[in-house]
């Protein structure tokens, strides 16, 4: 692992910690029932926090799977996958706030993201 990869991991995890602090602030001070906008802001922040948290983990998994060799595009792929996960989490929270989250809808959203990621990750 090179120094830039280590620094990138720490920077993304630091940003994740900062967003988690904002999530804690929103969750403890706002009521999504009384303020509907607070629910959407909280969903967006939680999705961003989860996405930022899993991005370095996804990069480290691929790094370990490649026998400790970092290839070009690994960070982009990890960021894209972290973005998918964060987006799915945010959508699930918004659907739950609207009382519209059901198992078929959740499975469809996950399948849609999996197909999109498989298409984007296909080696040419």
N, C-alpha and C positions, 0 to 999 in steps of 0.2 A: 504494500500500500504506500503510495507516495504522499508527500506532505499536503499537496493540494486536495487529495481525496479525504484525508483526515480532517483538514480544515473545513472542507465542504460538509462533511458529516456533522462536525461540531456547530457550524453555522446554521444548518437546517434544524438541528435539534434545539439550538438556542432560540430560533424563531418559533419553533413549536412550543417551547416552554413559555415564551412571551404570549402566544395566542391562548395557551391553556390558562394563563393568569387572567386574560380578558374574558375567557369563558366562565371562569369562577366568579368574576365580577358581575357579569350579566346574569348568571344563574342565581346568584345569591341576592341580587338587588332588584330584579325585575320579575313580574308575574306575567307569564304568557297568556293567562286567561283575562286579566285586566287590561293588558297592553298586547294586542295581537302582533304588533310590529316586533316586540321583544322576542317572540317565538321565532320569527324569521331571522332576526339578527343572531340569536343564539344558535339556530340551525346552521347558518352560514359559518359562524365562528367555530362551532364544533366540527363541521366538515373540514374546514381549513386546518384546524388543529390535528385532526386524525390524519389528514393527507400529509401534513408536514412531519408527523411522527413516524409514519410508516415508510416514507420515502428513503431515509438512510438505511432502514432495516431491509427494505427490498434490495437496495444496492449491495448491502453486505451479504445478503443471501446469494445473489448472483456472483459476487466476488469470490465467495467461498466455493460455489459450485464450479467456477472456472479455475479452480486450484490456485487461488490468490493472484490472478492476473486480471487487471482492469482493462477492458476493451473500450474502444471508442464507441460512444453511444449508450453505454451502460447507465450513465447518470440521466440521460434524456429518457430512457426507457423506465427507469425507476421513478422519475418525476411524473411521467405520464401515468404509470400504474398507481402511484400515490394520489394523483389527481382524480382518477376513476374512483378509488376507494373513498376519498373525501366527498366527492360528488354524490355517490350512492348513500353515504351516511347522512348527508344534508337532505337529500330527497326523502329518505326514510323518516327523518325527524319531522320534516314539513308534512308528510303524509300522515304521520301519527298525530300531529297537532290538529290536523283537519279531520281526524277520525276516519281516514280513508285507507289506512295501511292494512292490506290483507295479504295472505300468503301467495296467491297467484300473481298479484301485482309485484310483490317483492321478488319472486322468482323470475318474473319477466324482466325486471330491471337488471337483475344480476346477470341473466343470460344475455341481455342486450349489451351490457358492458363487456362481458367475456368475449362475445363475438367481435365487437369493435376492437378490443385489445388484440385478439388473435389475428385479425386482419391487419392491424397496424404493425404487429410484431413479426409478421411472416418474413422469413429470409428470402431474398430474391436471388 
